[in-house]
Amino acid sequence: MNERFYIAYGSNMSEVQMEQRCPDAVLWRTGKVNGYELLFKGSLTGCYATIEKKDDAFVPVVIWCISQADERRLDVYEGFPKFYYKKTIPVETDKGIIRGLVYIMHEDRKFGEPIDWYYQNMERDYRKFGFDLSILRKGLTESRVRTKGARVRLISMDDVQAPPAGTEGTVQYVDDTGTIHVQWDTGGSLGLVPGADEWELVE
């Protein structure tokens, strides 16, 4: 079985999820990717972790040995090549520098807020592997700040004062609770609550 290193920084840090998604995968060790920062960007289906180049930054990662079959499964799961593209990058480990496969979201995707369970799972794995939580929290904060100006379209909102489904608006900011404050084109300013309301990014 031909194997290669796969570099995980998001939900695939989880041993439980990798067991389901990539049955041949074996956890090798942890490391860090230098010259990149962690961010959250999205699509119509939600916002997920990605990494982008930034000097004087690094992202902690989990390194897996995967089979060719596992890579094909990851291609499907990550939406390759439309959503994420693949790249081979150097990773710093306690055994020296290795090179591994990483999936990176296309940079033109819009910043956004990950749903709570996704972020909490990442936080759990950061704690499990002893990673610096400030890196994860900074990625969330940066993504919230950069969400300003994004266009969204309402699908549903459980509020009698909600604008009609299909109404579009412009994101003003995301507060510390995760509520997305929107200036709706109809004139209202009700915030979107992740996990309760439904919306989509206007591409």
C-alpha positions as protocol buffer text, in pm:
chain_id: "A"
residue {
  index: 1
  type: MET
  ca { x: 0 y: 0 z: 0 }
}
residue {
  index: 2
  type: ASN
  ca { x: 151 y: 330 z: -110 }
}
residue {
  index: 3
  type: GLU
  ca { x: 133 y: 585 z: 171 }
}
residue {
  index: 4
  type: ARG
  ca { x: 189 y: 956 z: 208 }
}
residue {
  index: 5
  type: PHE
  ca { x: 167 y: 1212 z: 485 }
}
residue {
  index: 6
  type: TYR
  ca { x: -157 y: 1407 z: 516 }
}
residue {
  index: 7
  type: ILE
  ca { x: -160 y: 1735 z: 712 }
}
residue {
  index: 8
  type: ALA
  ca { x: -478 y: 1807 z: 910 }
}
residue {
  index: 9
  type: TYR
  ca { x: -557 y: 2138 z: 1083 }
}
residue {
  index: 10
  type: GLY
  ca { x: -940 y: 2134 z: 1100 }
}
residue {
  index: 11
  type: SER
  ca { x: -1200 y: 1868 z: 1171 }
}
residue {
  index: 12
  type: ASN
  ca { x: -968 y: 1593 z: 1046 }
}
residue {
  index: 13
  type: MET
  ca { x: -748 y: 1637 z: 1351 }
}
residue {
  index: 14
  type: SER
  ca { x: -1010 y: 1413 z: 1514 }
}
residue {
  index: 15
  type: GLU
  ca { x: -919 y: 1046 z: 1543 }
}
residue {
  index: 16
  type: VAL
  ca { x: -1289 y: 954 z: 1552 }
}
residue {
  index: 17
  type: GLN
  ca { x: -1367 y: 1140 z: 1231 }
}
residue {
  index: 18
  type: MET
  ca { x: -1059 y: 1011 z: 1051 }
}
residue {
  index: 19
  type: GLU
  ca { x: -1148 y: 654 z: 1146 }
}
residue {
  index: 20
  type: GLN
  ca { x: -1478 y: 702 z: 964 }
}
residue {
  index: 21
  type: ARG
  ca { x: -1348 y: 901 z: 667 }
}
residue {
  index: 22
  type: CYS
  ca { x: -1012 y: 735 z: 609 }
}
residue {
  index: 23
  type: PRO
  ca { x: -1010 y: 378 z: 747 }
}
residue {
  index: 24
  type: ASP
  ca { x: -647 y: 315 z: 644 }
}
residue {
  index: 25
  type: ALA
  ca { x: -514 y: 628 z: 814 }
}
residue {
  index: 26
  type: VAL
  ca { x: -262 y: 601 z: 1098 }
}
residue {
  index: 27
  type: LEU
  ca { x: -184 y: 891 z: 1332 }
}
residue {
  index: 28
  type: TRP
  ca { x: 188 y: 966 z: 1296 }
}
residue {
  index: 29
  type: ARG
  ca { x: 261 y: 1272 z: 1511 }
}
residue {
  index: 30
  type: THR
  ca { x: 196 y: 1645 z: 1542 }
}
residue {
  index: 31
  type: GLY
  ca { x: 386 y: 1936 z: 1394 }
}
residue {
  index: 32
  type: LYS
  ca { x: 347 y: 2290 z: 1274 }
}
residue {
  index: 33
  type: VAL
  ca { x: 323 y: 2460 z: 937 }
}
residue {
  index: 34
  type: ASN
  ca { x: 527 y: 2780 z: 933 }
}
residue {
  index: 35
  type: GLY
  ca { x: 436 y: 3085 z: 727 }
}
residue {
  index: 36
  type: TYR
  ca { x: 59 y: 3023 z: 739 }
}
residue {
  index: 37
  type: GLU
  ca { x: -233 y: 3140 z: 954 }
}
residue {
  index: 38
  type: LEU
  ca { x: -557 y: 2964 z: 1045 }
}
residue {
  index: 39
  type: LEU
  ca { x: -881 y: 3122 z: 918 }
}
residue {
  index: 40
  type: PHE
  ca { x: -1246 y: 3032 z: 859 }
}
residue {
  index: 41
  type: LYS
  ca { x: -1407 y: 3075 z: 520 }
}
residue {
  index: 42
  type: GLY
  ca { x: -1715 y: 2935 z: 357 }
}
residue {
  index: 43
  type: SER
  ca { x: -1963 y: 2841 z: 96 }
}
residue {
  index: 44
  type: LEU
  ca { x: -2339 y: 2810 z: 80 }
}
residue {
  index: 45
  type: THR
  ca { x: -2315 y: 2502 z: 304 }
}
residue {
  index: 46
  type: GLY
  ca { x: -2118 y: 2663 z: 588 }
}
residue {
  index: 47
  type: CYS
  ca { x: -1780 y: 2792 z: 702 }
}
residue {
  index: 48
  type: TYR
  ca { x: -1479 y: 2575 z: 765 }
}
residue {
  index: 49
  type: ALA
  ca { x: -1110 y: 2598 z: 856 }
}
residue {
  index: 50
  type: THR
  ca { x: -845 y: 2686 z: 602 }
}
residue {
  index: 51
  type: ILE
  ca { x: -489 y: 2815 z: 606 }
}
residue {
  index: 52
  type: GLU
  ca { x: -341 y: 3107 z: 416 }
}
residue {
  index: 53
  type: LYS
  ca { x: 12 y: 3238 z: 383 }
}
residue {
  index: 54
  type: LYS
  ca { x: 130 y: 3489 z: 642 }
}
residue {
  index: 55
  type: ASP
  ca { x: 482 y: 3574 z: 748 }
}
residue {
  index: 56
  type: ASP
  ca { x: 572 y: 3519 z: 1115 }
}
residue {
  index: 57
  type: ALA
  ca { x: 273 y: 3290 z: 1174 }
}
residue {
  index: 58
  type: PHE
  ca { x: 228 y: 2916 z: 1212 }
}
residue {
  index: 59
  type: VAL
  ca { x: -53 y: 2661 z: 1240 }
}
residue {
  index: 60
  type: PRO
  ca { x: -34 y: 2347 z: 1459 }
}
residue {
  index: 61
  type: VAL
  ca { x: -126 y: 2033 z: 1268 }
}
residue {
  index: 62
  type: VAL
  ca { x: -185 y: 1661 z: 1307 }
}
residue {
  index: 63
  type: ILE
  ca { x: 5 y: 1437 z: 1063 }
}
residue {
  index: 64
  type: TRP
  ca { x: -149 y: 1117 z: 930 }
}
residue {
  index: 65
  type: CYS
  ca { x: -14 y: 839 z: 711 }
}
residue {
  index: 66
  type: ILE
  ca { x: -282 y: 774 z: 451 }
}
residue {
  index: 67
  type: SER
  ca { x: -331 y: 534 z: 162 }
}
residue {
  index: 68
  type: GLN
  ca { x: -413 y: 627 z: -196 }
}
residue {
  index: 69
  type: ALA
  ca { x: -769 y: 513 z: -127 }
}
residue {
  index: 70
  type: ASP
  ca { x: -784 y: 747 z: 172 }
}
residue {
  index: 71
  type: GLU
  ca { x: -667 y: 1036 z: -46 }
}
residue {
  index: 72
  type: ARG
  ca { x: -946 y: 965 z: -293 }
}
residue {
  index: 73
  type: ARG
  ca { x: -1194 y: 969 z: -5 }
}
residue {
  index: 74
  type: LEU
  ca { x: -1052 y: 1301 z: 117 }
}
residue {
  index: 75
  type: ASP
  ca { x: -1083 y: 1446 z: -233 }
}
residue {
  index: 76
  type: VAL
  ca { x: -1456 y: 1382 z: -217 }
}
residue {
  index: 77
  type: TYR
  ca { x: -1498 y: 1499 z: 142 }
}
residue {
  index: 78
  type: GLU
  ca { x: -1302 y: 1822 z: 87 }
}
residue {
  index: 79
  type: GLY
  ca { x: -1477 y: 1908 z: -239 }
}
residue {
  index: 80
  type: PHE
  ca { x: -1155 y: 1891 z: -441 }
}
residue {
  index: 81
  type: PRO
  ca { x: -1086 y: 2070 z: -672 }
}
residue {
  index: 82
  type: LYS
  ca { x: -1377 y: 2319 z: -659 }
}
residue {
  index: 83
  type: PHE
  ca { x: -1379 y: 2400 z: -287 }
}
residue {
  index: 84
  type: TYR
  ca { x: -1030 y: 2302 z: -168 }
}
residue {
  index: 85
  type: TYR
  ca { x: -716 y: 2253 z: -375 }
}
residue {
  index: 86
  type: LYS
  ca { x: -421 y: 2029 z: -283 }
}
residue {
  index: 87
  type: LYS
  ca { x: -64 y: 2127 z: -215 }
}
residue {
  index: 88
  type: THR
  ca { x: 250 y: 1959 z: -81 }
}
residue {
  index: 89
  type: ILE
  ca { x: 412 y: 2170 z: 191 }
}
residue {
  index: 90
  type: PRO
  ca { x: 692 y: 2137 z: 449 }
}
residue {
  index: 91
  type: VAL
  ca { x: 594 y: 2062 z: 809 }
}
residue {
  index: 92
  type: GLU
  ca { x: 817 y: 2105 z: 1114 }
}
residue {
  index: 93
  type: THR
  ca { x: 812 y: 1804 z: 1349 }
}
residue {
  index: 94
  type: ASP
  ca { x: 1022 y: 1672 z: 1637 }
}
residue {
  index: 95
  type: LYS
  ca { x: 1178 y: 1436 z: 1380 }
}
residue {
  index: 96
  type: GLY
  ca { x: 1277 y: 1718 z: 1146 }
}
residue {
  index: 97
  type: ILE
  ca { x: 1111 y: 1863 z: 838 }
}
residue {
  index: 98
  type: ILE
  ca { x: 878 y: 1639 z: 639 }
}
residue {
  index: 99
  type: ARG
  ca { x: 660 y: 1717 z: 338 }
}
residue {
  index: 100
  type: GLY
  ca { x: 292 y: 1634 z: 332 }
}
residue {
  index: 101
  type: LEU
  ca { x: -35 y: 1679 z: 148 }
}
residue {
  index: 102
  type: VAL
  ca { x: -263 y: 1959 z: 265 }
}
residue {
  index: 103
  type: TYR
  ca { x: -602 y: 2080 z: 145 }
}
residue {
  index: 104
  type: ILE
  ca { x: -637 y: 2461 z: 125 }
}
residue {
  index: 105
  type: MET
  ca { x: -961 y: 2643 z: 53 }
}
residue {
  index: 106
  type: HIS
  ca { x: -954 y: 2865 z: -255 }
}
residue {
  index: 107
  type: GLU
  ca { x: -855 y: 3210 z: -134 }
}
residue {
  index: 108
  type: ASP
  ca { x: -1145 y: 3390 z: -302 }
}
residue {
  index: 109
  type: ARG
  ca { x: -1394 y: 3225 z: -66 }
}
residue {
  index: 110
  type: LYS
  ca { x: -1566 y: 3461 z: 179 }
}
residue {
  index: 111
  type: PHE
  ca { x: -1482 y: 3480 z: 548 }
}
residue {
  index: 112
  type: GLY
  ca { x: -1743 y: 3350 z: 787 }
}
residue {
  index: 113
  type: GLU
  ca { x: -1841 y: 3204 z: 1122 }
}
residue {
  index: 114
  type: PRO
  ca { x: -1815 y: 2825 z: 1171 }
}
residue {
  index: 115
  type: ILE
  ca { x: -2109 y: 2657 z: 1340 }
}
residue {
  index: 116
  type: ASP
  ca { x: -2061 y: 2592 z: 1709 }
}
residue {
  index: 117
  type: TRP
  ca { x: -2010 y: 2213 z: 1700 }
}
residue {
  index: 118
  type: TYR
  ca { x: -1739 y: 2246 z: 1434 }
}
residue {
  index: 119
  type: TYR
  ca { x: -1545 y: 2504 z: 1633 }
}
residue {
  index: 120
  type: GLN
  ca { x: -1592 y: 2318 z: 1962 }
}
residue {
  index: 121
  type: ASN
  ca { x: -1458 y: 1998 z: 1806 }
}
residue {
  index: 122
  type: MET
  ca { x: -1149 y: 2185 z: 1690 }
}
residue {
  index: 123
  type: GLU
  ca { x: -1103 y: 2333 z: 2037 }
}
residue {
  index: 124
  type: ARG
  ca { x: -1132 y: 1985 z: 2188 }
}
residue {
  index: 125
  type: ASP
  ca { x: -858 y: 1855 z: 1958 }
}
residue {
  index: 126
  type: TYR
  ca { x: -637 y: 2158 z: 2028 }
}
residue {
  index: 127
  type: ARG
  ca { x: -660 y: 2071 z: 2397 }
}
residue {
  index: 128
  type: LYS
  ca { x: -604 y: 1701 z: 2333 }
}
residue {
  index: 129
  type: PHE
  ca { x: -282 y: 1755 z: 2136 }
}
residue {
  index: 130
  type: GLY
  ca { x: -157 y: 2039 z: 2356 }
}
residue {
  index: 131
  type: PHE
  ca { x: -182 y: 2306 z: 2086 }
}
residue {
  index: 132
  type: ASP
  ca { x: -187 y: 2677 z: 2168 }
}
residue {
  index: 133
  type: LEU
  ca { x: -557 y: 2773 z: 2191 }
}
residue {
  index: 134
  type: SER
  ca { x: -475 y: 3137 z: 2119 }
}
residue {
  index: 135
  type: ILE
  ca { x: -402 y: 3041 z: 1756 }
}
residue {
  index: 136
  type: LEU
  ca { x: -749 y: 2892 z: 1715 }
}
residue {
  index: 137
  type: ARG
  ca { x: -917 y: 3186 z: 1888 }
}
residue {
  index: 138
  type: LYS
  ca { x: -720 y: 3438 z: 1682 }
}
residue {
  index: 139
  type: GLY
  ca { x: -831 y: 3259 z: 1364 }
}
residue {
  index: 140
  type: LEU
  ca { x: -1193 y: 3291 z: 1472 }
}
residue {
  index: 141
  type: THR
  ca { x: -1156 y: 3658 z: 1569 }
}
residue {
  index: 142
  type: GLU
  ca { x: -978 y: 3748 z: 1244 }
}
residue {
  index: 143
  type: SER
  ca { x: -1246 y: 3574 z: 1038 }
}
residue {
  index: 144
  type: ARG
  ca { x: -1523 y: 3750 z: 1228 }
}
residue {
  index: 145
  type: VAL
  ca { x: -1362 y: 4089 z: 1163 }
}
residue {
  index: 146
  type: ARG
  ca { x: -1315 y: 4016 z: 794 }
}
residue {
  index: 147
  type: THR
  ca { x: -1676 y: 3899 z: 757 }
}
residue {
  index: 148
  type: LYS
  ca { x: -1786 y: 4263 z: 757 }
}
residue {
  index: 149
  type: GLY
  ca { x: -1930 y: 4361 z: 420 }
}
residue {
  index: 150
  type: ALA
  ca { x: -2026 y: 4008 z: 314 }
}
residue {
  index: 151
  type: ARG
  ca { x: -2365 y: 3969 z: 149 }
}
residue {
  index: 152
  type: VAL
  ca { x: -2610 y: 3713 z: 289 }
}
residue {
  index: 153
  type: ARG
  ca { x: -2955 y: 3587 z: 189 }
}
residue {
  index: 154
  type: LEU
  ca { x: -3207 y: 3482 z: 455 }
}
residue {
  index: 155
  type: ILE
  ca { x: -3353 y: 3132 z: 436 }
}
residue {
  index: 156
  type: SER
  ca { x: -3542 y: 3125 z: 766 }
}
residue {
  index: 157
  type: MET
  ca { x: -3552 y: 3309 z: 1098 }
}
residue {
  index: 158
  type: ASP
  ca { x: -3771 y: 3225 z: 1398 }
}
residue {
  index: 159
  type: ASP
  ca { x: -3876 y: 3580 z: 1480 }
}
residue {
  index: 160
  type: VAL
  ca { x: -4204 y: 3759 z: 1412 }
}
residue {
  index: 161
  type: GLN
  ca { x: -4008 y: 4067 z: 1303 }
}
residue {
  index: 162
  type: ALA
  ca { x: -3787 y: 3873 z: 1061 }
}
residue {
  index: 163
  type: PRO
  ca { x: -3767 y: 3994 z: 702 }
}
residue {
  index: 164
  type: PRO
  ca { x: -3917 y: 3762 z: 439 }
}
residue {
  index: 165
  type: ALA
  ca { x: -3720 y: 3458 z: 327 }
}
residue {
  index: 166
  type: GLY
  ca { x: -3498 y: 3551 z: 35 }
}
residue {
  index: 167
  type: THR
  ca { x: -3423 y: 3898 z: 171 }
}
residue {
  index: 168
  type: GLU
  ca { x: -3059 y: 3998 z: 127 }
}
residue {
  index: 169
  type: GLY
  ca { x: -2842 y: 4209 z: 351 }
}
residue {
  index: 170
  type: THR
  ca { x: -2489 y: 4321 z: 437 }
}
residue {
  index: 171
  type: VAL
  ca { x: -2298 y: 4192 z: 739 }
}
residue {
  index: 172
  type: GLN
  ca { x: -2198 y: 4472 z: 978 }
}
residue {
  index: 173
  type: TYR
  ca { x: -2007 y: 4271 z: 1238 }
}
residue {
  index: 174
  type: VAL
  ca { x: -2004 y: 3947 z: 1439 }
}
residue {
  index: 175
  type: ASP
  ca { x: -2022 y: 3983 z: 1817 }
}
residue {
  index: 176
  type: ASP
  ca { x: -1853 y: 3771 z: 2084 }
}
residue {
  index: 177
  type: THR
  ca { x: -2154 y: 3536 z: 2108 }
}
residue {
  index: 178
  type: GLY
  ca { x: -2131 y: 3459 z: 1736 }
}
residue {
  index: 179
  type: THR
  ca { x: -2443 y: 3655 z: 1637 }
}
residue {
  index: 180
  type: ILE
  ca { x: -2403 y: 3797 z: 1287 }
}
residue {
  index: 181
  type: HIS
  ca { x: -2541 y: 4150 z: 1276 }
}
residue {
  index: 182
  type: VAL
  ca { x: -2690 y: 4231 z: 937 }
}
residue {
  index: 183
  type: GLN
  ca { x: -2827 y: 4547 z: 778 }
}
residue {
  index: 184
  type: TRP
  ca { x: -3109 y: 4404 z: 570 }
}
residue {
  index: 185
  type: ASP
  ca { x: -3199 y: 4563 z: 238 }
}
residue {
  index: 186
  type: THR
  ca { x: -3558 y: 4599 z: 365 }
}
residue {
  index: 187
  type: GLY
  ca { x: -3433 y: 4831 z: 641 }
}
residue {
  index: 188
  type: GLY
  ca { x: -3426 y: 4600 z: 945 }
}
residue {
  index: 189
  type: SER
  ca { x: -3117 y: 4498 z: 1141 }
}
residue {
  index: 190
  type: LEU
  ca { x: -3201 y: 4169 z: 1315 }
}
residue {
  index: 191
  type: GLY
  ca { x: -2897 y: 3951 z: 1379 }
}
residue {
  index: 192
  type: LEU
  ca { x: -2850 y: 3594 z: 1256 }
}
residue {
  index: 193
  type: VAL
  ca { x: -2796 y: 3334 z: 1527 }
}
residue {
  index: 194
  type: PRO
  ca { x: -2584 y: 3033 z: 1420 }
}
residue {
  index: 195
  type: GLY
  ca { x: -2764 y: 2707 z: 1494 }
}
residue {
  index: 196
  type: ALA
  ca { x: -3106 y: 2876 z: 1508 }
}
residue {
  index: 197
  type: ASP
  ca { x: -3139 y: 3077 z: 1188 }
}
residue {
  index: 198
  type: GLU
  ca { x: -3062 y: 2971 z: 832 }
}
residue {
  index: 199
  type: TRP
  ca { x: -2895 y: 3181 z: 565 }
}
residue {
  index: 200
  type: GLU
  ca { x: -2656 y: 3155 z: 274 }
}
residue {
  index: 201
  type: LEU
  ca { x: -2371 y: 3365 z: 146 }
}
residue {
  index: 202
  type: VAL
  ca { x: -2443 y: 3552 z: -175 }
}
residue {
  index: 203
  type: GLU
  ca { x: -2164 y: 3447 z: -411 }
}
